[in-house]
Amino acid sequence: MGFDDFVRSRSTGLLRVAYLLTGDRHAAEDLLQEVLEQMYVRWRRIHGAPEAYARRALVNRATNRWRSRARRPETPLDAQHEQPGPDHGEDVALRSAVLDALRELPAKQRAAVVLRYLDDLPVHEVAAALGCSEGTVKSNASRGLERLRQALAIPEGVER
């Protein structure tokens, strides 16, 4: 598969992962663009699954952005404007609450939850993408889910 075919077939899924890692559509598009530029330059040297390489690069770049934000806080443009209330029903409000709760998770927990449950990857692929053991993925995902349940006030064992 060539680079163009890869981008055509997987960019939507990778954009979703980037969005869930950043919580912002524009930041996700920028993040994915950076990763795709990096992959284009290195395309002939990427061995194995290019999608796994892309996921790993997305997680690494997102983590670097979080680190740089911690050193240099930014004020989002929308923070200067009045935040609209949920006006499209409970689903929109729930989605917004989940995204807010995801943003509050530590980087490793967020990455584990996003890749494991929202991108529906098996534990071994998440471990490969994050460069850690399967046990670390399981514990980070478990802790992340518990924090999400607490933030969303979802009782243990209840699925939505």
Long-range contacts (C-beta under 8 A, 24 or more apart in sequence): 1-50, 3-39, 3-40, 3-43, 6-50, 6-51, 7-36, 10-50, 10-51, 10-54, 11-36, 13-51, 13-119, 14-51, 14-54, 14-55, 14-58, 16-118, 16-119, 17-55, 17-58, 17-114, 17-115, 17-118, 17-119, 18-58, 18-62, 20-102, 20-114, 20-118, 20-119, 21-58, 21-59, 21-62, 21-110, 21-111, 21-114, 22-62, 22-65, 23-99, 23-100, 23-102, 23-103, 24-76, 27-65, 31-58, 31-61, 31-62, 31-65, 32-58, 34-61, 35-61, 52-125, 52-128, 52-129, 55-115, 55-119, 55-121, 55-129, 56-128, 56-129, 56-130, 56-131, 59-111, 59-115, 59-129, 59-130, 62-107, 62-111, 63-107, 63-111, 66-107, 94-160, 97-151, 97-152, 98-148, 98-152, 100-151, 101-147, 101-148, 101-151, 101-152, 102-148, 104-147, 104-151, 105-144, 105-147, 105-148, 108-140, 109-140, 109-141, 109-143, 109-144, 109-147, 110-144, 111-140, 112-137, 112-140, 112-141, 112-144, 113-140, 113-141, 113-144, 113-145, 113-148, 116-141, 117-141, 117-145
